[in-house]
Amino acid sequence: MNRLLQSMLLALAMSLTFSGAAHAADAAKKAAAPAASASASAKTELLDINSASKKELSGLPKIGDVRSDAIIKGRPYNGKDDLLNKKIIPEDVYNGIKDMIIAKQKPKADKKK
């Protein structure tokens, strides 16, 4: 009888341990989900080359002060590929930043008659 009781207690302890570990793993996954979505939204925050400051542009890979000045001088851009079309930056640099930038257009003012 004593062995039966010990076996039952051992089984109960193991069951609680495994269920606790599974619960902890679930909690960790749930806690990580908001952090992942926050970093995903940070990644989707694109830098507008039509309005970004020199400092913001300089923060892009392979874009320093000289290229930032060239980007600012070439404004406005109809699309981000204008950086290539207008020969503002070389293709390898563009390929490194194209997923980080956007060229937003200013809304056109309504003409009143």
RAFENVEN-V762851 format. One record per run of one state. SS is the DSSP state (A for helix, B for strand, O for the rest). FROM is the first residue (numbers start at 1). TO is the last residue. If there is no record, write none. Layout:
BEGIN
{{SS	FROM	TO} {SS	FROM	TO}}
END
This chain:
BEGIN
{{O	1	1} {A	2	43} {O	44	46} {B	47	48} {O	49	53} {A	54	58} {O	59	64} {A	65	73} {O	74	81} {A	82	85} {O	86	90} {A	91	97} {O	98	100} {B	101	102} {O	103	113}}
END
